Amino acid sequence: MRIVITGAAGFIGSHLTESLLDQGHSVVGIDNLLTGDMANVAHLIGRDFQFIKHDVTNYIHVEGPVDRVLHWASPASPIDYLELPIPTLKVGALGTHKALGLAKAKGARFIIASTRRSCASSTRTVPGCASMTGARFPTSSRRRCAART
Ligand SMILES: NC(=O)c1ccc[n+]([C@@H]2O[C@H](COP(=O)([O-])OP(=O)(O)OC[C@H]3O[C@@H](n4cnc5c(N)ncnc54)[C@H](O)[C@@H]3O)[C@@H](O)[C@H]2O)c1
């Protein structure tokens, strides 16, 4: 399969890319290196791996067929997303919208990595819901955005 991974230069994305290449898949990794590092994927250059430096909150263009879009792009550690609340919110909403658009255009299956907190509550009284005003909201809102897009 030909698989697009957003956030490919991050912790999970880079390991997943290597694992998928080992299984014989072709991988297109997209990352703007906000919290990721080229060093995480440098050893994969030369394999069936294409790296595109791109901010996925903007239109995503990938040449050729795509079978899967794995949307992993987002600051993930609390240190990062507390320092970067707006970029985290943007990639969770706009980035998810653009990644879904790519999957739709290519007829690809879409898979998102997210927190288990998939809904939001202003009072946080609903079990499993994240606070809409708390510090975690920028990162916890993304799966909800995907579900509503
Ligand atoms: N690590 C965990 O324990 C954990 C737990 C639950 C969910 N997740 C989710 O898994 C995903 C990956 O987590 P990780 O630990 O590998 O994080 P990470 O910070 O190591 O990797 C995220 C990658 O996304 C990239 N990125 C951020 N914004 C971008 C943008 N606008 N355009 C393109 N690339 C962008 C970063 O540069 C980075 O390489 C995240 O979506 C995270 O929310 C991780």
The ligand as a MOL file (V3000), in Angstrom:
LIG
                    3D

  0  0  0     0  0            999 V3000
M  V30 BEGIN CTAB
M  V30 COUNTS 44 48 0 0 0
M  V30 BEGIN ATOM
M  V30 1 N 2.9010 9.9410 22.4970 0
M  V30 2 C 1.7830 9.6140 23.1680 0
M  V30 3 O 1.8040 9.0620 24.2830 0
M  V30 4 C 0.4080 9.8790 22.5640 0
M  V30 5 C -0.7400 9.5470 23.2600 0
M  V30 6 C -1.9900 9.7930 22.6850 0
M  V30 7 C -2.0670 10.3570 21.4140 0
M  V30 8 N -0.9200 10.6810 20.7470 0 CHG=1
M  V30 9 C -1.0460 11.2830 19.4340 0
M  V30 10 O -0.1330 10.6880 18.5090 0
M  V30 11 C 0.3220 11.6820 17.6050 0
M  V30 12 C 1.8450 11.6750 17.5410 0
M  V30 13 O 2.3890 11.8350 18.8550 0
M  V30 14 P 3.9690 11.8870 19.0820 0
M  V30 15 O 4.2090 11.4800 20.4710 0
M  V30 16 O 4.6720 11.1680 17.9760 0 CHG=-1
M  V30 17 O 4.2390 13.4660 18.9590 0
M  V30 18 P 5.4680 14.2490 18.3440 0
M  V30 19 O 5.4040 15.6520 18.8370 0
M  V30 20 O 6.7290 13.5050 18.5470 0
M  V30 21 O 5.1210 14.2070 16.8030 0
M  V30 22 C 4.1170 15.0230 16.2260 0
M  V30 23 C 4.6460 15.4880 14.8780 0
M  V30 24 O 3.6630 16.3150 14.2560 0
M  V30 25 C 4.3540 17.3710 13.6020 0
M  V30 26 N 3.4440 18.4900 13.4090 0
M  V30 27 C 2.8460 19.2640 14.3330 0
M  V30 28 N 2.0800 20.1910 13.7670 0
M  V30 29 C 2.1770 20.0050 12.4240 0
M  V30 30 C 1.6260 20.6540 11.2970 0
M  V30 31 N 0.8000 21.7070 11.4330 0
M  V30 32 N 1.9360 20.1820 10.0610 0
M  V30 33 C 2.7660 19.1300 9.9120 0
M  V30 34 N 3.3340 18.4710 10.9520 0
M  V30 35 C 3.0420 18.9130 12.1920 0
M  V30 36 C 5.5130 17.7090 14.5230 0
M  V30 37 O 6.5510 18.4260 13.8840 0
M  V30 38 C 5.9300 16.3090 14.9700 0
M  V30 39 O 6.9130 15.7590 14.1240 0
M  V30 40 C -0.2500 13.0190 18.0760 0
M  V30 41 O -1.3540 13.3290 17.2830 0
M  V30 42 C -0.6620 12.7460 19.4960 0
M  V30 43 O -1.7400 13.5630 19.9010 0
M  V30 44 C 0.3130 10.4580 21.2870 0
M  V30 END ATOM
M  V30 BEGIN BOND
M  V30 1 1 1 2
M  V30 2 2 2 3
M  V30 3 1 2 4
M  V30 4 1 4 5
M  V30 5 2 4 44
M  V30 6 2 5 6
M  V30 7 1 6 7
M  V30 8 2 7 8
M  V30 9 1 8 9
M  V30 10 1 8 44
M  V30 11 1 9 10
M  V30 12 1 9 42
M  V30 13 1 10 11
M  V30 14 1 11 12
M  V30 15 1 11 40
M  V30 16 1 12 13
M  V30 17 1 13 14
M  V30 18 2 14 15
M  V30 19 1 14 16
M  V30 20 1 14 17
M  V30 21 1 17 18
M  V30 22 2 18 19
M  V30 23 1 18 20
M  V30 24 1 18 21
M  V30 25 1 21 22
M  V30 26 1 22 23
M  V30 27 1 23 24
M  V30 28 1 23 38
M  V30 29 1 24 25
M  V30 30 1 25 26
M  V30 31 1 25 36
M  V30 32 1 26 27
M  V30 33 1 26 35
M  V30 34 2 27 28
M  V30 35 1 28 29
M  V30 36 1 29 30
M  V30 37 2 29 35
M  V30 38 1 30 31
M  V30 39 2 30 32
M  V30 40 1 32 33
M  V30 41 2 33 34
M  V30 42 1 34 35
M  V30 43 1 36 37
M  V30 44 1 36 38
M  V30 45 1 38 39
M  V30 46 1 40 41
M  V30 47 1 40 42
M  V30 48 1 42 43
M  V30 END BOND
M  V30 END CTAB
M  END
